[in-house]
Structures are given as C-alpha cells and as structure tokens.
Amino acid sequence: MKAHKILLFMALAIALLAGVCVLFPAKGVRIANQNLRFPTLTKILNPQRELDIAAYLARQDSLNAVLDTLQDSMDFFRQQLDSSDTRFWFPNDDDTFFDTLFAQMENTRSSGRTLRIVHYGDSQIEMDRMSDRLRTYMQDHFGGGGPGMVPFATLIPSYSVSTYGSGNLVRQSPFGDSIVVRANGNYGPMVQDFRVEGSAYSSITATTHRNRDARLRQFSRFKLIFCNRPGPLKAVFSDRGSHTSDTMRCEEAGVHAFSWQVDTAVTSLRISVSGAADLYGILVDNGPGVAVDNIPMRGCSGHQFSQINRDQLAEAYRLMDVGLIVLQFGGNSVPYLNNQKSIDAYCKNMGIQIDRLHQCCPHALILFIGPSDMSKRTEEGDLLSYNWLPTVIESLQKTVTAHGAAYWSIYHAMGGQNSMSAWVNQGLGSGDYIHFSQRGADIMGDRLAKAFDNMYHLYLMRKEADNVQ
C-alpha cells in the first residue's frame, strides 16, 4: 500500500474515533448490567500529567540545601520553612512550639534520662514504618537506642524487633479482632493490654534485618508497665546471653513499673510473670537519649483515646517519661467523609482526643500527622483523589492547632492532589492506592525527620542569637 493511502487511512481512523468521542453519551451506554463509556475528546487532547516523584523530591531537597546554607538569616529561614511542602502548622503560628522538646532532648545524655516519643497511627505505620526513620534521626542527634515500647505479646510483626508472648494471656482492646469493652477503660498506653491470670512470659530478640539501624540491636534498659490487681505480681527478668536474672514483686493495686538495667547491653531478654495483672507493655531501650515507640492501630480513626481510663493512662505516661505524642490518623475515615457535616463531626471528635491526651500528659507536646493522598477509580476509569480530601486536610489542620497541637501533612509532603497514583506507578505506593510501599514509607519518614531537622536548626539559631545578646 502506498504511503499516501496509509496516511489517509490513519487520518480517517483518527477522525472516526474523534467523532465517537464527541457523539458518545457522557454518561455512557447501558448494555445488560454493564455501563460502557468512551473518553471525551478533551481528555484525550489534554491528558493528565503524572507527577515525577524523583524530580519533585529533588526540588524539595534543593530547598533544604538552601536552608542549610542560610542559617544566619532567621527571618529568611522562617519564610522558607513556611513555604515548604514539609512545613509544620502550629497553634497561633508559634514556631517555637518544639523548643522545649529540643531542650529536653539535648539534656538527656547529661541527665541519664530516656525521653519518649510515642507514635500512634493506623496501618500506615505497621512494621515500624515511618517511626524507624524518625527514631534514627532523633537518636543520631540526641542519643539512645533500642526499639522502644513493645506489647507483651505481638499480634503484628515488626522489622525492628521480634517479640513472642505465651501463657495465660487475654488481649483486651477497644479495637481490632478481639474487642473487649471495659467499663473502667483499663487499656493502657498501647490502647491494648494483656490480662494475665496465672503465669506467662514474653521473649524479646533484637532484629536480624540487615537494613535496620544498628542501635536497634542492643538493649540495656527495661520497664514492664502494668496495672496490678489485688494480690502480688512477680516478674523475673533474665538475659539468655549472660544467664543473669532478677526478680521483682508488687503487692499494691494500680499502675506500676518494674525496671531493670544491665551494665553490658544484650540482644535478647525474657520476662516471666505470675499473678493477676493487666500488662500494658515493655520499654526496651539502650542508654540515655530519645526512645521512639511505634504503636500501630490497624483500622482505627484515632478516636479510641477517650475510651482509656484517664488516671491510669496519666500514671503510665508519667512512668514512661513521655515528651511528645504523635497521632497519625485519618486514612480510615476519608472514604466516608463525603460532606461538610461528616468532616466537622470527625474533626470535633479528634479535638476531644487531643484534649484528653493533654489532660493525661500535660507536659508532653502533641503532633498530628494527617492522611496521605488517596485515590479511587471514577466511573470514567480515572484514578483521582477523594473529592473531599482537601477539605478534610484543611479542617483537620484548623482543628488540631485550635486544640494546642501541631500538624504535619503527608498529603502536601507527597505532592498533593492526585499524587498517590504517581507514587504507586513509580513503586512507592501499594496497589490499594492508600498505603505506601516500604520504600515510599522510608521516604515519608525521612521527610518527617527533615521537617524536624529544619525546626531544630531554627531552634539552634534562636539559641545562638540569645547567647550573642
């Protein structure tokens, strides 16, 4: 066939398809139980461009590089932070919000203190995702080690520590598969506990994953946080490596802690208990510094904290020495928030949770991390963000700061509207268009750590200016 005939055929085919695009009903054609659709001519001529994640992150990194070289100009630094996609929103726009936390973390080594960051979240943080990158940054700068708080028996595995519990244990929690509604709200700081009636043990072993931070592999400080019931509780701590052991007993009811410390860090431990108590969790740390606890709550919207007994939670937080509480929620609720009334109700309830945590831990700061971009397939076959998601983000930011907490937006940090499909297509998100892949979660964790690093730079600049004066 001659070239001009091939060209003519192609032109006619394109014209025919264009005609179908123009004439095909916008709502499609119903055939049997199927609705057939055809893309519009506008959509074909103006295809949506996918966000290049690598280029986007490179642009953000270049901004951070500029910030690192301009620390002598506090006003300029502050302006650049406010324009960054990884910025924090603060109550009353107070960018000194984290200063008291930074000051405490700087003093942990000299005081011998282990200051805790408790990271609650939905399934986005399972397996220690995001928490591990924040932990690495904090311990790089302020010391510390170990995986942090772990439950007496693990239901969800973690890349960062291996925990196994066995014995006469019953899980009690207001969420998950084994929901146990307790009138007194005795769930503890992990929003779950294990009731022991008789004897049980927990075995904890350091991670063997090669890509995990080396500081996760050694333990030297331990606390078992529990709520004792009438009668004695006995706990035996043992290190399988050096065969040392220690026994502790508690006769009084209420929230208490058994604490142990070893001179030489170990890689495994076992805690055996006998008696009747509600076991809240085990703090597994190494030396003074900062500990970051990863507490995933699969399927939760973040509204469970008001179900916990306030006095018991307050005492547990005091024994843990909590400096910052991080709440990372919203993703499980976004699909159901499809009007302003439902959004307002969700945000109001979240404000109640923040107020409750302020009451239980008045000396700790609270940071809320909002939901990521989330995509769903439209009737036309496109993968687009949920329609009300930007409104949810804005409403949460206003609610959180109005209740005295800081806000950080994964949605903005990943590129904003319709960015999740690009993260999935480039191997950084999962096929449900809701969760990140492990590599994507690592990037998000690093972005959160960098946001803290920027605020720490600003804190140091203020300190230096005060010293000059």
C-alpha positions in Angstrom: 0.0 0.0 0.0 1.3 3.4 -0.9 2.3 5.9 1.7 -0.5 8.4 1.0 -3.1 5.7 1.3 -1.7 4.6 4.7 -1.8 8.3 5.8 -5.3 8.7 4.6 -6.4 5.5 6.4 -4.9 6.7 9.6 -6.5 10.1 9.3 -9.9 8.6 8.7 -9.5 6.3 11.7 -8.5 9.2 13.9 -11.4 11.2 12.6 -13.8 8.3 13.3 -12.5 7.9 16.9 -12.8 11.7 17.4 -16.3 11.5 16.2 -17.1 8.8 18.7 -15.6 10.9 21.5 -17.8 13.8 20.6 -21.1 11.9 20.0 -20.8 9.2 22.7 -23.1 10.0 25.6 -21.2 11.5 28.6 -23.0 9.1 31.0 -22.2 6.1 28.8 -24.4 3.4 27.2 -26.1 0.8 29.4 -25.8 -2.7 27.9 -27.2 -5.5 30.1 -25.5 -5.0 33.5 -22.6 -3.0 32.1 -22.2 0.7 31.5 -19.9 1.3 28.5 -18.0 4.7 28.5 -15.8 6.4 26.0 -13.2 9.1 26.9 -14.1 12.7 25.9 -12.1 14.5 23.2 -10.9 17.0 25.8 -9.5 14.2 28.0 -7.6 12.7 25.1 -6.2 16.0 23.9 -5.3 17.1 27.4 -4.1 14.0 29.3 -3.3 14.4 33.0 0.5 14.5 33.5 1.8 12.2 36.2 3.9 13.7 38.9 7.6 12.8 38.6 8.2 11.8 42.3 12.0 11.8 41.9 12.1 15.3 40.4 9.6 16.6 42.9 11.7 15.3 45.9 14.9 16.7 44.3 13.3 20.1 44.1 12.3 19.9 47.8 15.9 18.7 48.7 17.3 21.7 46.9 15.2 24.0 49.1 16.5 22.2 52.2 20.1 22.7 50.9 19.4 26.4 50.6 18.1 26.5 54.1 21.2 24.7 55.4 23.4 27.5 53.9 21.3 30.4 55.1 21.1 29.9 58.8 22.4 33.3 59.5 19.2 34.8 58.3 16.5 33.8 60.8 13.7 35.6 59.0 14.5 34.2 55.6 14.8 30.7 57.1 11.4 31.1 58.7 9.8 32.3 55.5 11.3 29.4 53.5 10.0 26.9 56.1 6.5 28.3 55.8 6.6 27.8 52.1 7.9 24.2 52.2 5.6 21.2 51.5 7.1 19.6 54.6 6.2 22.5 56.9 4.5 22.2 60.3 1.4 24.2 61.2 1.5 25.4 64.8 -1.0 26.8 67.3 -1.0 30.6 66.9 1.7 30.2 64.3 4.2 29.7 67.1 7.4 28.3 65.5 8.9 27.9 69.0 6.5 25.1 69.6 9.1 22.3 69.7 11.8 24.4 71.5 11.0 22.9 75.0 11.2 19.4 73.5 14.6 20.1 71.8 15.9 21.5 75.1 14.9 18.3 76.9 16.3 16.0 74.3 19.7 17.9 74.4 19.9 17.3 78.1 19.1 13.5 78.1 22.7 12.3 78.0 23.9 14.5 80.8 20.9 13.7 83.0 20.8 10.0 82.2 17.2 10.4 81.1 15.3 8.4 78.4 12.7 10.8 76.9 10.0 9.1 74.9 8.2 9.9 71.6 5.1 7.8 71.4 4.0 7.4 67.7 0.4 6.2 67.4 -1.1 5.5 64.0 -3.2 3.3 61.7 -1.9 0.7 59.3 0.4 3.3 57.6 2.9 2.8 60.4 2.7 -1.0 60.9 6.0 -2.9 60.9 7.6 0.2 62.5 7.3 2.1 59.2 8.0 5.9 59.4 8.7 5.6 63.2 12.0 3.9 62.4 13.2 6.8 60.3 12.1 9.3 62.9 13.9 7.2 65.6 17.1 7.1 63.6 17.1 10.9 63.2 16.4 11.5 66.9 19.0 9.1 68.1 21.6 10.4 65.7 21.3 13.8 67.3 20.3 13.1 70.9 21.4 9.6 71.7 19.5 6.5 72.7 18.9 3.1 71.3 16.6 0.1 71.3 13.2 -0.4 69.6 11.1 1.3 72.3 7.8 0.1 73.7 6.6 -3.3 72.6 3.5 -5.3 73.7 3.8 -8.3 76.0 2.7 -10.5 73.1 2.9 -9.3 69.5 0.0 -9.6 67.1 1.6 -7.6 64.2 5.2 -8.4 63.4 7.9 -5.6 63.2 11.0 -5.2 61.1 12.7 -3.7 64.2 12.2 -6.3 67.0 11.0 -9.8 67.5 8.6 -10.4 70.4 6.8 -13.6 71.4 4.4 -14.0 74.4 2.8 -17.1 75.7 0.8 -18.2 78.8 -2.5 -17.4 80.4 -2.9 -14.2 78.5 -6.1 -12.5 77.2 -5.8 -9.4 74.9 -8.1 -6.5 75.8 -8.6 -3.6 73.4 -11.3 -1.2 72.1 -10.1 -2.0 68.5 -9.1 -5.0 66.4 -10.4 -8.5 66.1 -10.7 -9.2 69.8 -12.6 -6.1 71.0 -13.2 -6.2 74.7 -15.4 -3.3 76.0 -14.2 -2.4 79.6 -16.3 -0.1 81.7 -13.3 1.2 83.5 -11.3 1.8 80.3 -8.2 -0.1 81.6 -6.4 -0.4 78.3 -3.1 1.4 79.0 -0.8 3.5 76.8 -0.7 1.0 73.9 -4.5 1.1 73.7 -4.5 -2.6 74.4 -3.2 -4.8 77.2 -2.8 -8.5 78.0 -4.5 -9.7 81.2 -2.6 -12.4 82.9 -4.3 -14.9 85.3 -1.6 -17.2 86.5 1.7 -17.3 84.6 3.1 -16.1 81.3 6.3 -15.0 79.6 7.5 -12.6 76.9 10.6 -13.2 74.9 12.2 -10.3 73.0 15.0 -10.6 70.5 16.9 -8.0 68.5 16.1 -7.6 64.8 18.2 -9.6 62.3 17.2 -7.4 59.3 20.4 -6.0 57.7 18.9 -2.7 56.7 17.7 -1.9 60.2 19.6 0.7 62.3 22.4 -0.9 64.4 21.1 0.8 67.5 18.0 -1.4 67.5 20.2 -4.5 68.1 21.2 -3.8 71.7 19.2 -3.3 74.9 20.3 -2.2 78.4 17.2 -0.6 80.0 13.8 -2.2 80.5 10.5 -1.4 82.1 7.4 -3.5 82.4 4.4 -1.2 82.8 1.3 -2.9 84.3 -1.8 -2.3 86.3 -1.8 -4.7 89.2 -4.9 -6.3 90.6 -5.4 -7.3 94.2 -2.6 -9.8 95.2 1.1 -10.0 94.4 2.6 -9.9 90.9 6.0 -11.4 90.5 8.3 -10.8 87.5 11.6 -12.5 86.7 13.9 -10.8 84.2 16.5 -13.0 82.5 19.1 -12.4 79.9 19.7 -15.6 77.9 23.1 -14.5 76.8 24.8 -13.9 80.2 22.3 -16.0 82.2 21.7 -13.3 84.7 18.3 -12.8 86.3 16.5 -10.6 88.7 13.1 -11.0 90.5 10.7 -8.2 91.5 7.4 -8.3 93.3 4.5 -5.8 93.6 1.8 -6.1 96.2 -0.2 -2.9 95.6 -3.0 -2.5 93.2 -2.8 0.2 90.5 -0.4 1.2 87.7 3.3 0.4 88.4 6.5 -0.4 86.7 9.3 -2.9 87.2 12.6 -1.5 86.0 15.9 -3.3 85.2 19.2 -2.1 83.8 22.3 -4.1 82.8 25.9 -2.8 82.6 26.5 -4.6 79.3 23.9 -4.3 76.5 22.2 -7.5 75.5 20.5 -8.7 72.3 17.7 -10.7 73.9 15.7 -10.9 77.1 12.8 -12.9 78.7 10.3 -11.6 81.3 8.3 -14.2 83.2 5.3 -13.1 85.3 3.0 -14.8 87.7 -0.1 -13.3 89.4 -3.0 -11.3 88.3 -2.5 -8.0 86.4 -3.0 -6.1 83.1 0.3 -5.9 81.3 0.5 -2.7 79.3 3.8 -3.0 77.6 7.6 -3.4 77.9 10.0 -0.5 77.3 13.1 -1.8 75.6 15.8 0.9 75.4 19.6 1.3 75.4 21.2 4.1 77.4 20.1 7.7 77.9 18.7 9.6 75.0 15.5 9.5 73.0 13.2 6.5 72.5 10.6 6.3 69.8 7.7 3.9 70.3 5.8 2.5 67.3 2.1 1.7 68.2 0.1 0.8 65.1 -3.7 0.6 65.5 -5.0 -1.1 62.3 -8.4 0.1 61.1 -8.6 2.9 63.7 -9.7 6.5 63.1 -7.9 7.8 66.2 -11.0 8.2 68.4 -10.1 5.5 70.9 -8.1 7.5 73.4 -11.2 8.9 75.2 -12.1 5.3 76.0 -9.0 4.8 78.1 -9.1 5.5 81.9 -7.6 8.9 82.3 -5.9 8.4 85.7 -4.4 5.1 84.7 -3.1 6.5 81.3 -1.7 9.6 83.1 0.3 7.4 85.5 1.5 5.2 82.7 2.7 8.2 80.7 4.5 9.6 83.9 6.3 6.3 84.4 7.3 6.2 80.7 8.6 9.9 80.7 6.8 11.0 77.5 7.9 14.2 75.8 6.0 14.0 72.5 2.8 12.2 71.4 2.4 11.7 67.6 -1.0 10.8 66.2 -1.1 9.7 62.6 -4.8 9.1 61.6 -7.5 9.9 59.1 -6.9 7.5 56.3 -9.5 5.0 57.5 -12.2 7.8 57.7 -11.5 9.6 54.4 -13.7 7.3 52.3 -16.7 8.0 54.5 -16.2 11.8 54.9 -18.3 13.0 51.9 -19.9 16.2 53.2 -19.0 19.0 55.5 -21.2 17.7 58.3 -19.4 14.4 58.5 -16.0 16.2 58.3 -16.9 18.5 61.1 -18.1 15.6 63.3 -14.8 13.7 62.7 -12.7 16.7 63.4 -14.7 17.6 66.6 -14.1 14.1 67.9 -10.4 14.3 67.1 -10.3 17.6 69.1 -11.8 15.6 72.0 -9.0 13.0 71.7 -6.3 15.7 71.7 -7.8 17.4 74.8 -7.9 14.0 76.6 -4.2 13.4 75.9 -3.3 16.9 77.1 -5.1 16.1 80.3 -3.3 12.7 80.7 0.2 14.1 79.8 0.2 17.8 80.3 4.0 18.2 79.9 4.1 16.4 76.5 3.7 18.1 73.1 1.2 16.6 70.6 1.8 16.4 66.9 -1.0 15.2 64.5 0.0 13.8 61.1 -2.8 13.9 58.7 -3.8 11.4 56.0 -1.9 10.9 52.7 -3.4 11.4 49.3 -5.7 8.5 48.5 -7.0 7.6 45.1 -10.2 5.9 43.9 -11.3 4.9 40.4 -14.0 7.1 38.9 -16.8 5.9 36.7 -14.7 7.1 33.7 -11.9 4.8 34.8 -9.6 7.5 36.2 -7.7 7.3 39.5 -8.3 10.5 41.3 -8.1 11.8 44.9 -11.2 11.5 47.0 -13.3 14.6 46.3 -13.5 15.8 49.9 -9.9 15.0 50.8 -8.5 18.6 50.5 -11.3 19.8 52.8 -10.6 17.1 55.3 -6.9 18.1 55.4 -7.8 21.8 55.9 -10.4 21.1 58.6 -8.0 18.8 60.5 -5.2 21.3 60.4 -7.5 24.0 61.8 -8.9 21.7 64.5 -5.6 20.3 65.6 -3.9 23.7 66.0 -7.0 25.1 67.7 -6.6 22.4 70.4 -3.0 23.2 71.1 -1.2 20.6 68.9 1.0 20.8 65.8 0.0 19.5 62.4 2.1 17.9 59.6 0.6 16.9 56.3 1.7 13.8 54.4 -0.7 14.9 51.7 1.3 18.0 51.0 4.7 16.3 51.6 4.0 13.8 48.9 2.8 16.2 46.2 -0.8 17.0 47.0 -3.9 16.2 44.9 -3.7 13.1 42.6 -0.1 12.3 43.7 -0.8 8.8 45.1 -1.3 7.2 41.7 2.2 8.6 40.7 3.7 7.1 43.9 2.1 3.7 43.1 3.2 3.8 39.4 6.8 4.6 40.5 7.0 1.8 43.0 6.5 3.9 46.1 2.9 3.1 46.9 0.8 -0.1 47.2 -1.9 -1.3 44.8 -4.7 -0.2 47.0 -3.7 3.4 46.3 -3.9 4.1 50.1 -0.7 2.8 51.6 3.0 3.4 50.8 5.4 0.7 49.8 8.3 0.1 52.2 10.5 2.4 50.1 7.8 5.0 49.9 7.3 4.9 53.7 11.0 5.3 54.2 10.9 8.4 52.0 8.0 9.8 54.0 9.7 9.0 57.3 12.8 10.8 56.1 10.7 13.8 55.0 9.2 14.0 58.5 12.7 13.7 60.1 13.9 16.5 57.8 10.9 18.7 58.9 12.1 18.2 62.5 15.6 18.9 61.5 14.6 22.2 60.0 12.8 23.2 63.2 15.9 22.1 65.2 18.1 24.4 63.0 15.7 27.3 63.8 15.8 26.4 67.5 19.7 26.5 67.4 19.7 29.8 65.6 17.5 31.3 68.3 19.8 29.9 71.0 22.8 31.4 69.3 21.1 34.8 68.9 20.1 34.8 72.6 23.7 34.0 73.6 25.1 36.9 71.4 22.7 39.2 73.2 
